[in-house]
């Protein structure tokens, strides 16, 4: 885990994909990911915001759930996801996986790629 020792703050690594933006860190052996709306998401009008939120709370959430279960080969309580309304983001935790994989960067990046591909297949 990369932690700013002086502050004890995890160093989240950020990446952008077509269907989401994400950042992750390994915290106490857990992989913690924050998912955000993609860069092209426009919420300038009420209609645009509603359309993106239907995607974000519906299709994205469903595909994330199915993909995570398959990719991590785990279920709750090892996998937990919660929506954070204040910042319109998803918090995802894969308990114990940060210490169980040899290369967390590669492991998480591959998860992002599989998730992004499946969301695109489902129609973003």
C-alpha positions as CSV (number, residue, x, y, z in Angstrom):
1,X,0.0,0.0,0.0
2,X,1.2,3.4,-0.8
3,X,0.6,5.7,2.2
4,X,1.9,9.2,2.9
5,X,3.6,8.2,6.1
6,X,3.7,11.7,7.4
7,X,-0.1,12.0,7.2
8,X,-1.2,8.4,7.2
9,X,-3.3,9.1,4.1
10,X,-3.7,6.4,1.3
11,X,-2.4,7.4,-2.1
12,X,-5.2,6.7,-4.5
13,X,-4.2,5.9,-8.1
14,X,-6.6,7.4,-10.7
15,X,-7.6,6.1,-14.1
16,X,-10.3,7.1,-16.6
17,X,-12.3,4.8,-18.9
18,X,-15.2,5.5,-21.2
19,X,-17.8,4.5,-18.8
20,X,-16.4,5.7,-15.5
21,X,-13.5,7.3,-13.7
22,X,-11.9,5.4,-10.8
23,X,-9.3,5.6,-8.1
24,X,-8.0,2.8,-5.9
25,X,-5.7,2.2,-3.0
26,X,-4.8,-0.8,-0.9
27,X,-5.8,0.0,2.7
28,X,-5.1,-2.5,5.5
29,X,-5.0,-5.4,2.9
30,X,-8.3,-4.4,1.2
31,X,-8.7,-3.0,-2.3
32,X,-10.8,0.1,-2.0
33,X,-12.1,1.7,-5.2
34,X,-14.0,4.9,-5.7
35,X,-16.0,5.0,-9.0
36,X,-17.1,8.4,-10.5
37,X,-19.2,9.4,-13.5
38,X,-17.2,9.5,-16.7
39,X,-15.7,12.7,-18.0
40,X,-18.3,13.0,-20.7
41,X,-21.2,13.0,-18.2
42,X,-23.0,16.3,-18.5
43,X,-25.5,17.2,-15.7
44,X,-26.1,20.8,-16.8
45,X,-29.9,20.3,-17.1
46,X,-32.3,18.3,-15.1
47,X,-33.0,15.9,-18.0
48,X,-29.3,15.2,-18.5
49,X,-28.8,14.6,-14.8
50,X,-31.7,12.2,-14.7
51,X,-30.4,10.3,-17.7
52,X,-26.9,9.9,-16.2
53,X,-28.3,9.0,-12.8
54,X,-30.4,6.3,-14.4
55,X,-27.2,4.9,-15.9
56,X,-25.2,5.4,-12.8
57,X,-27.6,3.9,-10.3
58,X,-29.0,1.3,-12.7
59,X,-26.9,-0.2,-15.5
60,X,-23.5,0.7,-14.0
61,X,-24.4,-0.7,-10.5
62,X,-25.8,-3.9,-12.0
63,X,-22.9,-4.5,-14.3
64,X,-20.4,-3.6,-11.5
65,X,-22.0,-6.1,-9.2
66,X,-22.0,-9.0,-11.6
67,X,-18.5,-8.3,-12.9
68,X,-17.0,-7.9,-9.4
69,X,-18.5,-11.2,-8.3
70,X,-17.1,-13.0,-11.3
71,X,-13.8,-11.3,-11.4
72,X,-13.0,-11.5,-7.7
73,X,-14.7,-14.9,-7.4
74,X,-16.3,-13.7,-4.2
75,X,-19.5,-12.5,-2.7
76,X,-20.6,-10.4,0.3
77,X,-19.1,-9.9,2.9
78,X,-15.8,-10.0,1.0
79,X,-17.2,-7.6,-1.6
80,X,-19.1,-4.5,-0.6
81,X,-20.3,-1.6,-2.6
82,X,-22.1,1.5,-1.4
83,X,-23.4,4.6,-3.2
84,X,-22.3,7.9,-1.8
85,X,-24.9,10.5,-2.8
86,X,-22.9,13.6,-1.7
87,X,-20.4,13.0,-4.4
88,X,-22.4,10.8,-6.7
89,X,-19.8,8.0,-6.5
90,X,-19.6,4.4,-5.7
91,X,-17.4,3.1,-2.9
92,X,-16.3,-0.5,-3.5
93,X,-14.2,-2.7,-1.2
94,X,-12.7,-6.1,-1.9
95,X,-11.7,-7.3,1.5
96,X,-8.4,-9.1,1.8
97,X,-7.6,-8.9,-1.9
98,X,-4.9,-6.2,-1.5
99,X,-2.7,-8.7,0.3
100,X,-3.8,-11.8,-1.8
101,X,-2.6,-10.6,-5.2
102,X,1.0,-10.2,-6.4
103,X,0.4,-7.1,-8.4
104,X,-2.6,-5.0,-7.2
105,X,-2.1,-2.4,-9.9
106,X,-2.3,-5.0,-12.7
107,X,-5.2,-6.8,-11.0
108,X,-7.3,-3.6,-10.5
109,X,-6.5,-2.3,-14.0
110,X,-7.7,-5.6,-15.5
111,X,-10.9,-5.4,-13.4
112,X,-11.5,-1.8,-14.7
113,X,-10.9,-3.0,-18.3
114,X,-13.4,-5.9,-18.0
115,X,-15.9,-3.7,-16.3
116,X,-15.6,-1.0,-18.9
117,X,-16.0,-3.5,-21.7
118,X,-19.1,-5.1,-20.2
119,X,-20.7,-1.7,-19.6
120,X,-20.1,-0.7,-23.2
121,X,-21.6,-4.0,-24.3
122,X,-24.7,-3.3,-22.3
123,X,-24.8,0.2,-23.9
124,X,-23.6,3.2,-22.0
